[in-house]
């Protein structure tokens, strides 16, 4: 049972082993890069309320944080609120938002679109949407749609509020 290693470790066998190892490392790095840069965002939904200050308005304010959990920058171009077949666009321009307290002088500025979020970054503020119906206390059948440069994500509002 004498093994001659000079026959196993020839120049062509060593070159072939290095090529196989290089191909395996390339597949590993490609897979790791895809996993790290996939489209992943986290929504921290805080609250929503009817905007005060303007009587009989159906303008609602959503206060939430949007976190980019990937290592590639993200640009949010549009957001929508959907209930059954009705779709409402969030305001693309900044608006003055009045506090939810009835006679409070507090005002905020809402977020405008498009919004740029750097890698592993967060934006958080007030987002304004105008609807043609009153938003009930229960938002279980409402859906938040976020459109970005890397795709579209849908979130059930009931799942976002459950994590509060």
C-alpha positions in Angstrom: 0.0 0.0 0.0 2.6 2.4 -1.1 1.1 5.7 -2.3 3.1 7.8 -4.6 2.2 11.4 -3.9 4.1 12.7 -6.9 1.4 11.2 -9.1 -1.4 12.9 -7.1 0.2 16.4 -6.7 0.9 17.0 -10.3 0.9 20.5 -11.8 -2.4 20.0 -13.6 -4.1 18.5 -10.5 -3.0 21.4 -8.3 -4.2 23.9 -11.0 -7.5 22.1 -11.2 -8.0 22.2 -7.4 -7.2 26.0 -7.3 -9.7 26.6 -10.1 -12.4 24.7 -8.2 -11.6 26.6 -4.9 -11.8 29.9 -6.8 -15.1 29.0 -8.3 -16.5 28.0 -4.9 -15.3 31.3 -3.3 -16.9 33.3 -6.2 -20.2 31.6 -5.6 -20.0 32.2 -1.9 -19.1 35.9 -2.3 -21.9 36.4 -4.9 -24.5 34.8 -2.6 -23.3 36.8 0.4 -23.5 40.1 -1.6 -27.1 39.3 -2.7 -28.2 38.5 0.9 -26.6 41.7 2.3 -28.0 44.0 -0.4 -31.5 42.6 -0.7 -34.5 45.0 -0.4 -35.3 45.0 3.2 -37.0 47.8 5.2 -38.5 47.9 8.6 -41.5 50.2 9.5 -41.9 51.4 13.0 -45.5 52.6 13.0 -46.1 55.1 15.9 -49.5 56.6 15.5 -52.0 58.2 13.2 -54.5 60.9 13.6 -56.8 63.4 11.8 -54.9 66.6 11.1 -56.3 69.4 13.2 -56.5 73.0 12.2 -58.6 72.6 9.0 -62.3 71.9 9.8 -64.0 69.0 7.9 -60.8 67.8 6.4 -60.2 64.2 5.6 -56.4 64.6 5.9 -54.7 62.1 8.1 -51.2 62.1 9.5 -49.2 58.9 10.0 -46.2 59.2 12.3 -43.7 56.4 11.5 -40.0 55.5 11.0 -38.8 53.8 7.9 -35.5 52.0 8.3 -33.3 50.8 5.5 -31.9 47.4 6.7 -29.8 46.8 3.6 -26.3 47.9 2.8 -27.4 49.8 -0.4 -29.0 53.2 -0.4 -32.7 53.4 -1.0 -35.0 56.0 -2.5 -38.7 56.1 -1.7 -40.5 57.6 -4.6 -44.1 57.1 -3.5 -46.3 55.8 -0.7 -49.9 54.8 -0.9 -52.6 53.7 1.5 -55.0 51.1 0.2 -58.4 49.8 1.4 -60.1 47.2 -0.7 -60.0 48.8 -4.2 -59.5 52.4 -3.1 -55.9 53.7 -3.2 -54.9 57.0 -1.6 -51.5 58.7 -2.4 -49.5 60.2 0.4 -48.7 63.8 -0.3 -45.5 64.3 -2.3 -44.8 67.8 -1.1 -44.1 69.0 2.4 -47.2 70.3 4.2 -47.7 72.0 7.5 -49.2 69.5 9.9 -51.1 70.6 13.0 -50.8 68.8 16.3 -53.5 66.2 17.1 -54.4 68.2 20.2 -57.4 70.3 19.4 -56.2 73.8 20.4 -52.5 73.2 20.3 -50.2 75.6 18.4 -47.7 72.8 17.7 -47.1 72.3 14.0 -44.8 70.0 12.1 -43.6 69.7 8.5 -44.5 66.5 6.7 -42.0 64.5 4.6 -41.8 65.2 0.9 -41.1 62.6 -1.8 -38.7 61.3 -3.1 -36.9 60.5 0.1 -33.3 59.2 0.1 -32.3 56.7 2.8 -28.6 55.9 3.0 -27.5 52.3 3.8 -28.6 51.2 7.2 -30.3 54.7 7.6 -33.7 55.8 9.0 -36.2 58.5 8.1 -38.9 59.3 10.6 -41.5 61.9 10.5 -45.1 62.7 9.7 -46.6 61.4 6.4 -49.8 63.0 5.1 -52.5 61.3 3.2 -55.9 62.7 2.0 -58.8 60.3 1.8 -62.5 60.5 0.8 -63.6 58.6 3.9 -63.1 58.8 7.6 -60.4 56.4 8.8 -61.9 54.2 11.5 -60.2 53.3 14.8 -59.5 49.9 13.4 -57.1 49.8 10.5 -57.0 46.1 10.1 -58.1 46.0 6.5 -55.8 48.9 5.4 -52.5 48.4 3.6 -49.4 50.6 3.3 -47.6 50.4 -0.1 -44.1 51.8 -0.4 -42.6 52.2 -3.9 -38.8 52.5 -4.1 -36.1 52.4 -6.7 -35.6 48.7 -5.8 -39.2 47.5 -5.9 -42.5 47.7 -4.1 -43.4 46.5 -0.6 -46.8 46.0 1.0 -47.5 46.1 4.7 -50.7 45.4 6.5 -51.4 48.2 8.9 -52.7 45.7 11.5 -49.3 44.0 11.6 -47.4 47.3 11.9 -49.6 48.5 14.9 -49.3 45.1 16.6 -45.6 45.7 17.0 -46.1 48.9 18.9 
